[in-house]
Amino acid sequence: MATVFEANPILHYLVNAVDILLVWFVIYKLIMVIRGTKAVQLLKGITVIVLVKFLSSTLGLNTLSWLMDQAITWGFLAIIIIFQPELRRALEQLGRGSLFSRNGVPQEELQQQTVEAIVKATSYMAKRRIGALMTIEKDTGMSDYIETGIPMNANVSSELLINIFIPNTPLHDGAVILQKGQVAAAACYLPLSESPFISKDLGTRHRAAVGISEVTDSVTIVVSEETGNVSVAINGELHKELDDQALRELLTEDSSSSSARWQWRRKRNG
């Protein structure tokens, strides 16, 4: 007896097309889940291993090919261990029904709101010499550092940022990490830079700002408690004594490219 697909080959092709589209859609959503986390860099490393395996097999490099075979064979177990936080997050989102939902706030609008909230809060704290340390997550995930602090998961507002850093409050000591337009956590610990080129006059906040910018692509804003000066650390480089407009321009232009930062520095230096 002929099956339904044998009797109707067009239906067979249609089902295959739907199958492929669904697989690609699931892969796309999984990529969106791991985007902005350390899993992206690990995924790039896996891609390199696969390419090396292909080239070594093609060129007849037997020893290298055998090593890549071992890496791929045990790689599935390693993926489960390494990607455990991302897999857990994906399952949690699937349980909440948010894995396939769409974000209702445009990315550019959310970014602008975040920048304005930071500038307003920074201006307030700088005038009153309230020390502050705020880090904006970019492409490199900061989940490891977020876990060292107190979870917030609150919308970014200048009032909230100011309140966090008021002296002698439970959350004022440490860093605030901003993630996807939200205050992910407060009182977080950041790695201190050991660079010998940092001025001895700069304190722990500035060293932490430079330190996190050396290991991630984050942007970190520092308000000095001693002078009230505002600084921003990007890619291991510290931009000091910024006014409100300079801070706004730097935070806005950083989202584009490193060339924009170079143009900003050239304009800043006259």
Beta strands, then each sheet from edge to edge (+ up, - down):
strand 1: 132-136
strand 2: 150-155
strand 3: 175-179
strand 4: 182-188
strand 5: 219-223
strand 6: 230-234
strand 7: 237-239
sheet 1: 2+ 4- 3+ 1+ 5- 6+ 7-
end
